[in-house]
Amino acid sequence: MSEQTPNAAGSGAKGNGKKAQNKPGKPGPNRRLNLTAPKAGQAGQGKRKPGPNKPGPNKKPGPNRQPGHANKNKQRRIELHVRPIAVKATMQLRHWGIALSFVAFVLLPVLATVIYLWAVAVDQYSSHTGFTVRTEESGGAGDLLGGLASFAATSTHADTDVLYEYIQSQEIVEKIDARIDLRALYSAHWDTDPVFSLWPDASIEDLHWYWERVVRISYEGANGLIALEVLAFQPEEALLVSREIVAESQAMINTLNVTAREDAMRYAEADLEQAIQRIKDARGALTQFRTRTQIVDPQTDIETRLGVLQNLQQQLAEALVEADILEQTTKPNDPRLIQTHQKITVIRSRIAHERKTFATAENEVGSLDEDYPTLIAEYESLTVDLEFAEEAYRAALAAMDVAKSNAIRQSRYLATYVNPTRSQSSEYPRRFVISGLAGLLLLMLWGMGTLVFYSLRDRR
């Protein structure tokens, strides 16, 4: 049997006439209980109703009941093993180790951080400023020249991106340090507050690294706004550094203006020179064509030839009328009729020759063996080249005027929407935030270390 009841355990101990070896409530080894159970068919014998083969109290034994069954009291021995009761939990060596590690790695570092922040760290003050890059939007000569100034326009967002990177560069740190000695400003409290101060013998790379801690910049790329927060140990120092950053940013924008103006003038002059050379080449080619063909304007020459053809056709019509009259009034061998017919023949031959000159290459035009259609095609091509060169020359000349107009005024400038501010109370270091983050980080690291320890212990 795998289970026991309290009655069964008690009856077993009573039947054997022995006391239990382990008293309840005290730990000890596994207890062995000897229980007796009646044989099959004897359990519940006094309370069962008589069956068909079992006699009642006043009845004789039936055919299936053996005599002497009541005298047989053989019992079966059953052994049950009972586990000991769980002992009370006590502090072990590993538990004291975990507690000591919590104190050493969490409580003491957090306590040291709090003491340093409130008792040692020097107050820091901030100065806020904000600016953006804007371009001149007023109308100028470019609007009068058909909007050609848009060819030289640049994106203000690109200038703002350049300025954003410049403020975080080492170059601006060197320039400001040369004027106001940043090392002296930020290393004044090195002896009392080494965590938030700069060491006195810092190199330019170290100063640039510290610059990223005390100058916090945010940039909104959608509208090109730059916001700065400058930290220092004195309000006047934070204000001074903030103003120097604005001044250097303005100088950077002025440099971009000068570079843009020089580039615009150089490109405009190069385009103008190229356009002038192109129009010279086109005009030279047209002059060579006229010299070679001895035709100043083929269009005018065509109109002249058409006039000659029309005159011949008119003379042919008059000669035909005259011949009809002579045929009706004179004899066939009349000299006047013969002369009129000869005149008609000559006029028709001349008309046919003039028409061939327009459409075929059998006749010479000018002093070279060139047909008239080829000359007309060449002349039209030269005319188109000359017109294109003249348009390009006018556009390059207008772009040159626009570049000169932009060169005499500042096309982009630094617009400061928040002037550098001077704070009256310290905002840094953020003691509560730093303490809370330090405690949370140390607690997470300690918790992960504890879980790793127990995981390795359970694998043994």
PyMOL commands that set and color helices and strands:
alter all, ss='L'
color gray80, all
select helices_A, chain A and resi 6-16+93-119+141-144+148-152+156-167+170-180+182-186+204-214+235-293+298-329+335-359+372-407+431-458
alter helices_A, ss='H'
color red, helices_A
select strands_A, chain A and resi 31-37+76-82+125-135+215-220+225-232+412-418
alter strands_A, ss='S'
color yellow, strands_A
deselect
rebuild
show_as cartoon
